[in-house]
Amino acid sequence: MSRALVVGIAALCACGAPTTEETGPTSSSGGYGGSEGGHGPVVADFEPGEERPGGDTTVELRDENAFLQAAANLSAARRGPYEAGFALFDIAWLAEGNEDRDGLGPTYLGTSCRACHFRGGRGTPPPPDQPMTSALVRLSLPDGGGSVPDDRYGEQLQTKAIAGVSPEGWVSVAFEAETHNFDDGAPYELLSPRYSPRDLAFGSFAPETLFSIRVAPPMIGLGLLEAIDEADIRALADPDDLDGDGISGRTNEVPSEAGLALGRFGLKANQPDLRRQTAAAFLEDLGITSPVFPDDNCPSVQVACQASAGELDIDEARLDATVFFSSLLAVPHRPEAREREVLQGKALFISARCDGCHHPSFVTGELEGFPELSHQRIFPYSDLLLHDLGEGLADGRPDFGATGREWRTPPLWGVGLTELVSGHTRLLHDGRARSVEEAILWHGGEAEAARDAFVAMSASERAWLVRFVRSL
Amino acid sequence: MRSWWWATVAFVVACGSDAAQTGSATSTTTATTGGGAGGDDTPGDGGGGQGGNLPPSLRIEGPPDGLATPTRTAEITTVLSTSRAGELSLVKSGAAVHRLDVEPGAEQTLRLRLPLDLGSNAYEVRFVAADGATATDGRTVYGGARTTGNLSFLAALRDGQAHCLGGGTPEPKVLTVDQVRSLSAYGNGNALYIVDSAGDVHRTSDCVTIESAAVPAPVFTVAVGGAHRLYLAADGTVWAEGLNAEGQLGLGDLDDRDTPQALPLTGVIAVAATSDASFAVLDDGSVMSWGANDEGQLGVGEEDDAPHPTPATVPLVRGALAIDAGRDHVVVLATAGKLWSWGGGASGQLGDGGSGFLGSEAQAVAVQLAVPAAAVAAGGNTSYAIALSGELYGWGQNSLAQLGVGDTNQHPLPTACVVGSSGSIGAGAVGATALSNGRLYVWGTNAGGQLGDLPPVGPERSSTPIEKAWP
């Protein structure tokens, strides 16, 4: 589908849609939202099962602890290893002196997993002039078409350190507002981040240094994403946009324990599985070494860090327990999934082609060792592929096969619970968007047509679409 | 059509617009065409079938009338029914201090912000509909703490006089400070801090000898930590003094101060201190913390042994209105009566149901109080909330009957206190004192004669409230 056609349909949809709800329910034509006769808002079909986006793992709880619930179908017999993993997620690590929980650092971002993953939820940019508490800074230097780590600071700026070792520094964030207008004239405002390095211990950053700020992503449903058959993800890829719909979708082929593999996790799909993702977070964020990444993270100029680097901090069993826990955090159900406005929003989501990347549904395959996660009909609203989102969101920092403009489609499930669980409404990789609406408006590149369709919608249509996204 | 809510509207005929300033709750409704007095209004047919042209009705849901809170603002919750759009205003001393545009609707809950002066603050909530119909209600809020407690004493305030119970004798003492407006103490300490009507601060460790504490600005309230103090000035600035090994003064270094130093904070509406950490609520609803973090008491998501001398925003918590702290834990009241807590939790003092070895929380958890709250207090390993309805709840350590809930079991969830409704709660580490309908009640340990005759003549402790006569 060409971009012009998408915009055309969206415009037709916008023209045909009254701004009130006076008309009765209208059934959709095959779930697509193009208005055919101008007889009121199109209501998408309710798809049985979509109210339980994690399949049998789905939990009912929707309070501030909603993202720290075990899969509903986890048996009592398997609660033990889950709780063991939860304890490792929760525990504050020490530098030394307690065999069960030492190994922190030498440099690190937080003393525990939950220090950034508050309540299993989403991180947020820091207040002005304060260090980040649930976000981090990735660093690199351009090198040909790719990038190399900064030889003094490595790949990630470590804001804390154990006694006797210097923290690397920190970065403050300020936002500049810019006002734009919807097609109906209503104004909206987008915030662009501006970063300032502070207290750098090993000298200023080179001017060409590439930064990427990433807030902690939510922890729910990760095991279900791992359980999706690789072939089903690859089938969605269209790297050369052969179908001409303006949306490509590329895989990131990344290192795994068995050569290159499909990347699924991380904001640029730079990790193939939760085991490697978890081990990387242990190392990069806590300074905890494991059998997967046995060497502490100390660039050669950081002598005190190197002198403090020690032996292996956690063994296979404790890494496995943490992975087990991370795999089984459940997705909450969707009590509003059947509501009329939500289904109107769903129709608009589809007609604007948001689903071109935010792929609604999969049936998971067989994930070895996880019967809870296998063969589940799930609704993550992600294709787990890389997409060019345009210059506005680009961090300029390549990551294996991902370019500086590409991001992995983030799952949308649970997004409406962000405020309740995480105490804020900030979205996107660096938390610059203050709402679902702003997050949509930041989309560019392959998502520009969808963004334009949203900008062309009436105020009530925009509200329905946002309501739908928040209902996920 | 809209008469379903009309039927629930109760009319109270106004007999004097000054009634609110006496502290008694008053509610009036005046119809548009009622000629002003409105004394003969009756809920009739709504003006001859005009479909929803009904006089507005308004009531204050909370805080309870006369509630004492050591915060520079209070959130007033009102419930309004109106068939016309209009303006809701909060009026104090004849001036509107907060206005809201309101759309028509039944039983709308609306929240207004009342700036508080030290002492009694009378206010009126007034709705004026587009057609001129009005509805009003009024109450008072007391700015300052009227009760407090520590290891030695329980203290309470009436008519500008502070009374001190305990200290090794069963006879109450009256402090020789005039025009007292607010009392503070560290629950696990021995000193009392007293703020008078001029904003001057006095302190005593025996309720007899009074020293003055020189603070460069008129003070609203004092947060007393283990060995440091935060003075919240009436202008929203904060001054810190005392020991500083954990950075608990928030001045960016670890140097002790023996005179109050200004913190780089403005717009502060409430402060609190644990043994060696400090907290401030800002008027934007955020909470800042600094100092020790070994129990996760800074609420930043992690615990560590390092000092934290620079104030930093506590994640997850928004809309904060009030705060209090015990030895190593914090309780926050947020908008709409929501309660958050974090820090040390071994004794169930976080009120989230947890306790024991893993009971501490380094990030905010929701206190499991089923009703909206209007005020919080914490001392030692205990916590309290006064509900919007006025009922008092306690949770946490209770081995010395400090919760006043009728037993000496630990309570990791909020539990109704026997005293029932309360307008002021002072939480010590070993006992508490509350005001209820103007009466003074105490419970907890009697080791210092807080409850009356010393043991063995008197009881060792009481888990039910004992009324004490005002001297």
Contacts between the chains, C-beta under 8 A, distances in Angstrom:
chain1	res1	chain2	res2	distance
A	63	B	366	7.3
A	64	B	366	5.6
A	65	B	366	7.9
A	90	B	358	8.0
A	92	B	296	7.5
A	92	B	302	5.6
A	92	B	303	4.7
A	92	B	304	7.0
A	92	B	362	6.9
A	110	B	301	6.7
A	110	B	302	5.1
A	111	B	302	4.2
A	111	B	303	6.7
A	111	B	304	5.4
A	112	B	301	7.3
A	112	B	302	5.2
A	112	B	362	7.5
A	114	B	301	6.2
A	114	B	302	7.8
A	114	B	362	7.7
A	114	B	363	7.0
A	115	B	300	7.5
A	115	B	301	4.1
A	115	B	302	3.8
A	115	B	362	7.5
A	116	B	301	7.1
A	118	B	301	5.7
A	118	B	315	5.9
A	118	B	316	5.8
A	118	B	363	5.6
A	119	B	316	7.3
A	119	B	363	7.2
A	124	B	315	7.0
A	126	B	313	7.5
A	127	B	286	7.4
A	127	B	313	4.7
A	130	B	312	5.5
A	130	B	313	6.0
A	131	B	312	7.3
A	133	B	300	5.6
A	133	B	301	6.1
A	133	B	312	7.6
A	133	B	315	5.5
A	134	B	301	7.2
A	134	B	315	6.3
A	422	B	316	6.7
A	423	B	315	6.6
A	423	B	316	3.7
A	423	B	317	6.3
A	423	B	318	5.6
A	423	B	364	7.6
A	424	B	318	7.5
